[in-house]
Amino acid sequence: MYTQGNNHTYGGTTDPDSELLLALAPGGVEKLLLALGKPYNSSTNSPYDPLLSYPVNGTLAFILGQQYDTFFEPTATVNLDFTNGTTPDGLDTWHIANQSLPGKTTPYFISSNNGPKYLERSLNQVIQPLATGAETDGRVTVATIAMAKQDGSPETHSHAVHQAFQVLEGQLTVTIGKDTVNLIQGDTVFVPSGTEFAYQSCVAWTKFWAYAPTGEDCLVTALLKTAESWGAPVFPID
């Protein structure tokens, strides 16, 4: 919450996949954002193009800002300790740089969307391992999977371990036997070992959490076998 006339900044996002909600009274700055923005389209409904950077023309923003009652203060000082990763405990890559998994059993931290990322291109799915067999003595696999809307019949999977999936964003359709259920944010499905299941996103963007008590045969490891290293938390736009 900030009041009229106060200096503020929101340019330094702490997550490569960030969304900002603005509630303004009176309105006006949304017109500035539209004036600065460019039309965008994606055949896969990716939220943005992960292969492009989005620099802002400072001079244009300064000129247009005055037309929309938004005044830039280039000499103002704003505390960016959290945003730029400078923290008292010395984690100078926290939320600003990619982090890797240690590959051994030791405590570690992974900031949101800054860990390893892999793209299963044929399925338009981005897998982000958070813990693998290398970090857990082969006992646990944890990852997030982000996926585009998929038309047609999804691939059927079956693995020799119990697995659980929880939806973080979007809507995931899961079929087990004759049952098909649409899961939304916070919903969880448990799949016993040896059970055939299929899943697909029925909306433009779905992200879910995947857990398995193994470092070997599970959905995440199966996807990683055909995935390539990827630099963004979203899938390509085409």
Contacts in CASP RR format, 6 or more apart in sequence:
PFRMAT RR
TARGET T0000
AUTHOR 0000-0000-0000
METHOD contacts of the structure
MODEL  1
MYTQGNNHTYGGTTDPDSELLLALAPGGVEKLLLALGKPYNSSTNSPYDP
LLSYPVNGTLAFILGQQYDTFFEPTATVNLDFTNGTTPDGLDTWHIANQS
LPGKTTPYFISSNNGPKYLERSLNQVIQPLATGAETDGRVTVATIAMAKQ
DGSPETHSHAVHQAFQVLEGQLTVTIGKDTVNLIQGDTVFVPSGTEFAYQ
SCVAWTKFWAYAPTGEDCLVTALLKTAESWGAPVFPID
2 8 0 8 1.000
7 73 0 8 1.000
7 76 0 8 1.000
7 78 0 8 1.000
8 78 0 8 1.000
9 78 0 8 1.000
9 80 0 8 1.000
10 20 0 8 1.000
12 80 0 8 1.000
12 83 0 8 1.000
13 20 0 8 1.000
13 83 0 8 1.000
14 82 0 8 1.000
14 83 0 8 1.000
14 95 0 8 1.000
14 96 0 8 1.000
14 111 0 8 1.000
14 112 0 8 1.000
15 95 0 8 1.000
15 111 0 8 1.000
15 112 0 8 1.000
15 113 0 8 1.000
15 114 0 8 1.000
16 113 0 8 1.000
16 114 0 8 1.000
16 232 0 8 1.000
16 233 0 8 1.000
17 47 0 8 1.000
17 112 0 8 1.000
17 113 0 8 1.000
17 233 0 8 1.000
17 234 0 8 1.000
22 29 0 8 1.000
22 30 0 8 1.000
24 30 0 8 1.000
28 68 0 8 1.000
28 69 0 8 1.000
28 70 0 8 1.000
29 68 0 8 1.000
29 70 0 8 1.000
31 68 0 8 1.000
32 61 0 8 1.000
32 64 0 8 1.000
32 65 0 8 1.000
32 67 0 8 1.000
32 68 0 8 1.000
32 70 0 8 1.000
35 64 0 8 1.000
35 68 0 8 1.000
36 56 0 8 1.000
36 57 0 8 1.000
36 60 0 8 1.000
36 61 0 8 1.000
36 64 0 8 1.000
40 48 0 8 1.000
40 49 0 8 1.000
41 237 0 8 1.000
42 49 0 8 1.000
42 237 0 8 1.000
42 238 0 8 1.000
43 237 0 8 1.000
43 238 0 8 1.000
44 124 0 8 1.000
44 148 0 8 1.000
44 149 0 8 1.000
44 235 0 8 1.000
44 236 0 8 1.000
44 237 0 8 1.000
44 238 0 8 1.000
45 148 0 8 1.000
45 149 0 8 1.000
45 204 0 8 1.000
45 205 0 8 1.000
46 148 0 8 1.000
46 205 0 8 1.000
46 234 0 8 1.000
46 235 0 8 1.000
46 236 0 8 1.000
46 237 0 8 1.000
47 205 0 8 1.000
47 234 0 8 1.000
48 54 0 8 1.000
48 234 0 8 1.000
48 237 0 8 1.000
49 236 0 8 1.000
49 237 0 8 1.000
50 230 0 8 1.000
50 231 0 8 1.000
50 232 0 8 1.000
50 233 0 8 1.000
50 234 0 8 1.000
50 235 0 8 1.000
50 236 0 8 1.000
50 237 0 8 1.000
51 232 0 8 1.000
51 236 0 8 1.000
58 72 0 8 1.000
61 72 0 8 1.000
62 72 0 8 1.000
65 71 0 8 1.000
65 72 0 8 1.000
80 86 0 8 1.000
81 87 0 8 1.000
82 95 0 8 1.000
83 95 0 8 1.000
83 96 0 8 1.000
84 96 0 8 1.000
85 91 0 8 1.000
85 92 0 8 1.000
85 93 0 8 1.000
85 94 0 8 1.000
85 95 0 8 1.000
85 96 0 8 1.000
86 92 0 8 1.000
87 94 0 8 1.000
91 109 0 8 1.000
93 99 0 8 1.000
93 114 0 8 1.000
94 109 0 8 1.000
94 111 0 8 1.000
95 111 0 8 1.000
95 112 0 8 1.000
95 114 0 8 1.000
97 114 0 8 1.000
98 114 0 8 1.000
98 115 0 8 1.000
98 116 0 8 1.000
98 231 0 8 1.000
99 108 0 8 1.000
99 109 0 8 1.000
99 110 0 8 1.000
99 111 0 8 1.000
99 114 0 8 1.000
99 115 0 8 1.000
100 115 0 8 1.000
100 116 0 8 1.000
101 108 0 8 1.000
101 110 0 8 1.000
101 115 0 8 1.000
101 116 0 8 1.000
101 129 0 8 1.000
101 130 0 8 1.000
101 131 0 8 1.000
101 132 0 8 1.000
101 134 0 8 1.000
101 135 0 8 1.000
102 108 0 8 1.000
102 135 0 8 1.000
103 132 0 8 1.000
103 134 0 8 1.000
103 135 0 8 1.000
104 134 0 8 1.000
104 135 0 8 1.000
105 135 0 8 1.000
105 136 0 8 1.000
105 137 0 8 1.000
106 135 0 8 1.000
108 135 0 8 1.000
110 130 0 8 1.000
113 128 0 8 1.000
113 233 0 8 1.000
115 128 0 8 1.000
115 130 0 8 1.000
116 128 0 8 1.000
116 129 0 8 1.000
116 229 0 8 1.000
117 126 0 8 1.000
117 127 0 8 1.000
117 128 0 8 1.000
117 229 0 8 1.000
117 230 0 8 1.000
117 231 0 8 1.000
117 232 0 8 1.000
117 233 0 8 1.000
118 126 0 8 1.000
118 127 0 8 1.000
118 128 0 8 1.000
118 129 0 8 1.000
118 223 0 8 1.000
118 224 0 8 1.000
118 227 0 8 1.000
118 228 0 8 1.000
118 229 0 8 1.000
118 230 0 8 1.000
119 125 0 8 1.000
119 126 0 8 1.000
119 127 0 8 1.000
119 227 0 8 1.000
119 228 0 8 1.000
119 229 0 8 1.000
119 230 0 8 1.000
119 235 0 8 1.000
119 236 0 8 1.000
120 126 0 8 1.000
120 127 0 8 1.000
120 223 0 8 1.000
120 226 0 8 1.000
120 227 0 8 1.000
121 227 0 8 1.000
121 228 0 8 1.000
121 236 0 8 1.000
122 226 0 8 1.000
123 147 0 8 1.000
123 150 0 8 1.000
123 155 0 8 1.000
123 223 0 8 1.000
124 147 0 8 1.000
124 148 0 8 1.000
124 150 0 8 1.000
124 235 0 8 1.000
124 236 0 8 1.000
125 145 0 8 1.000
125 146 0 8 1.000
125 147 0 8 1.000
125 148 0 8 1.000
125 223 0 8 1.000
125 227 0 8 1.000
125 235 0 8 1.000
126 145 0 8 1.000
126 146 0 8 1.000
126 147 0 8 1.000
126 230 0 8 1.000
126 232 0 8 1.000
126 233 0 8 1.000
126 234 0 8 1.000
126 235 0 8 1.000
127 143 0 8 1.000
127 144 0 8 1.000
127 145 0 8 1.000
127 220 0 8 1.000
127 223 0 8 1.000
127 224 0 8 1.000
127 227 0 8 1.000
128 143 0 8 1.000
128 144 0 8 1.000
128 145 0 8 1.000
128 146 0 8 1.000
128 233 0 8 1.000
129 141 0 8 1.000
129 142 0 8 1.000
129 143 0 8 1.000
129 220 0 8 1.000
129 224 0 8 1.000
130 142 0 8 1.000
130 143 0 8 1.000
130 144 0 8 1.000
131 140 0 8 1.000
131 141 0 8 1.000
131 142 0 8 1.000
131 143 0 8 1.000
132 138 0 8 1.000
132 141 0 8 1.000
132 215 0 8 1.000
133 139 0 8 1.000
133 140 0 8 1.000
133 141 0 8 1.000
133 214 0 8 1.000
133 215 0 8 1.000
133 216 0 8 1.000
136 215 0 8 1.000
138 214 0 8 1.000
138 215 0 8 1.000
138 216 0 8 1.000
139 213 0 8 1.000
139 214 0 8 1.000
139 215 0 8 1.000
140 211 0 8 1.000
140 212 0 8 1.000
140 213 0 8 1.000
140 214 0 8 1.000
140 215 0 8 1.000
141 210 0 8 1.000
141 211 0 8 1.000
141 212 0 8 1.000
141 214 0 8 1.000
141 215 0 8 1.000
141 218 0 8 1.000
141 220 0 8 1.000
141 221 0 8 1.000
142 209 0 8 1.000
142 210 0 8 1.000
142 211 0 8 1.000
143 209 0 8 1.000
143 210 0 8 1.000
143 220 0 8 1.000
144 168 0 8 1.000
144 207 0 8 1.000
144 208 0 8 1.000
144 209 0 8 1.000
144 210 0 8 1.000
145 207 0 8 1.000
145 208 0 8 1.000
145 210 0 8 1.000
145 219 0 8 1.000
145 220 0 8 1.000
145 223 0 8 1.000
146 205 0 8 1.000
146 206 0 8 1.000
146 207 0 8 1.000
146 233 0 8 1.000
146 234 0 8 1.000
146 235 0 8 1.000
147 200 0 8 1.000
147 201 0 8 1.000
147 205 0 8 1.000
147 206 0 8 1.000
147 207 0 8 1.000
147 235 0 8 1.000
148 201 0 8 1.000
148 204 0 8 1.000
148 205 0 8 1.000
148 235 0 8 1.000
149 200 0 8 1.000
149 201 0 8 1.000
149 202 0 8 1.000
149 203 0 8 1.000
149 204 0 8 1.000
149 205 0 8 1.000
149 206 0 8 1.000
150 200 0 8 1.000
150 201 0 8 1.000
152 200 0 8 1.000
153 198 0 8 1.000
154 175 0 8 1.000
154 198 0 8 1.000
154 199 0 8 1.000
154 200 0 8 1.000
155 198 0 8 1.000
156 196 0 8 1.000
156 197 0 8 1.000
156 198 0 8 1.000
157 196 0 8 1.000
157 197 0 8 1.000
157 198 0 8 1.000
157 199 0 8 1.000
157 219 0 8 1.000
157 222 0 8 1.000
158 194 0 8 1.000
158 195 0 8 1.000
158 196 0 8 1.000
158 197 0 8 1.000
159 193 0 8 1.000
159 194 0 8 1.000
159 212 0 8 1.000
159 217 0 8 1.000
159 218 0 8 1.000
159 219 0 8 1.000
159 222 0 8 1.000
160 193 0 8 1.000
160 194 0 8 1.000
160 217 0 8 1.000
161 193 0 8 1.000
161 212 0 8 1.000
161 213 0 8 1.000
161 214 0 8 1.000
161 217 0 8 1.000
161 218 0 8 1.000
162 190 0 8 1.000
162 191 0 8 1.000
162 192 0 8 1.000
162 193 0 8 1.000
162 212 0 8 1.000
162 213 0 8 1.000
163 190 0 8 1.000
163 191 0 8 1.000
163 210 0 8 1.000
163 211 0 8 1.000
163 212 0 8 1.000
163 218 0 8 1.000
163 219 0 8 1.000
164 188 0 8 1.000
164 189 0 8 1.000
164 190 0 8 1.000
164 191 0 8 1.000
164 210 0 8 1.000
164 211 0 8 1.000
164 212 0 8 1.000
165 172 0 8 1.000
165 174 0 8 1.000
165 183 0 8 1.000
165 188 0 8 1.000
165 189 0 8 1.000
165 191 0 8 1.000
165 199 0 8 1.000
165 208 0 8 1.000
165 209 0 8 1.000
165 210 0 8 1.000
165 211 0 8 1.000
165 219 0 8 1.000
166 186 0 8 1.000
166 187 0 8 1.000
166 188 0 8 1.000
166 189 0 8 1.000
166 208 0 8 1.000
166 209 0 8 1.000
167 183 0 8 1.000
167 184 0 8 1.000
167 185 0 8 1.000
167 186 0 8 1.000
167 187 0 8 1.000
167 188 0 8 1.000
167 206 0 8 1.000
167 207 0 8 1.000
167 208 0 8 1.000
167 209 0 8 1.000
168 185 0 8 1.000
168 186 0 8 1.000
168 207 0 8 1.000
168 208 0 8 1.000
168 209 0 8 1.000
169 185 0 8 1.000
169 205 0 8 1.000
169 206 0 8 1.000
169 207 0 8 1.000
170 184 0 8 1.000
170 185 0 8 1.000
170 201 0 8 1.000
170 203 0 8 1.000
170 205 0 8 1.000
170 206 0 8 1.000
170 207 0 8 1.000
171 182 0 8 1.000
171 183 0 8 1.000
171 184 0 8 1.000
171 201 0 8 1.000
171 202 0 8 1.000
171 203 0 8 1.000
171 206 0 8 1.000
172 182 0 8 1.000
172 183 0 8 1.000
172 187 0 8 1.000
172 199 0 8 1.000
172 200 0 8 1.000
172 201 0 8 1.000
172 202 0 8 1.000
172 206 0 8 1.000
172 208 0 8 1.000
173 180 0 8 1.000
173 181 0 8 1.000
173 182 0 8 1.000
173 183 0 8 1.000
173 199 0 8 1.000
173 200 0 8 1.000
173 201 0 8 1.000
173 202 0 8 1.000
174 180 0 8 1.000
174 181 0 8 1.000
174 183 0 8 1.000
174 189 0 8 1.000
174 197 0 8 1.000
174 198 0 8 1.000
174 199 0 8 1.000
175 181 0 8 1.000
175 197 0 8 1.000
175 198 0 8 1.000
175 199 0 8 1.000
176 189 0 8 1.000
176 191 0 8 1.000
176 195 0 8 1.000
176 196 0 8 1.000
176 197 0 8 1.000
177 196 0 8 1.000
177 197 0 8 1.000
181 189 0 8 1.000
182 202 0 8 1.000
183 189 0 8 1.000
183 208 0 8 1.000
191 197 0 8 1.000
205 234 0 8 1.000
210 218 0 8 1.000
210 219 0 8 1.000
210 220 0 8 1.000
212 218 0 8 1.000
212 219 0 8 1.000
212 220 0 8 1.000
215 221 0 8 1.000
END
